[in-house]
């Protein structure tokens, strides 16, 4: 239920989520799911917004369609850990807060001394829950390209 309310299709043919056989349960591919679930079905007072959250998650993805894209090393794996930044806000606050999240991510990459680029993703590359998305990719010398 939480996956679907976050805009994911856990039982779709091209899903990135693992389902648990004979169950409605799924393994999540992002910490956004439990963060969204923490405010799901809540009536939030506008005066309490924005709510800025972060979550560390063990993520599980099928990497459907990724076969052969990264055949060297351990770039495409089915289980990994990551931190997600998540904001609940009004539509009027959205653009400024999205920029704030991008700035935080850029600052972390700069402090680590990584060469990186910011991609404003095309609408056909967006997942179901997104109306806009930016990816920050670091240069990976061993792969000879940028990547998340």
Secondary structure, DSSP 8 states (H G I E B T S, - for coil): -HHHHTT--TTSTT-SSEE-TTSS-EE-SSTHHHHHHHHTT----GGG--EEEEEEEEEE---TT-TTTT-STTSS-SEEEEEEEEEE--HHHHHHHHHHHHHHHHHHHHHTT--EEEEE--GGG--TT-S--EEEEEEETTTTEEE-
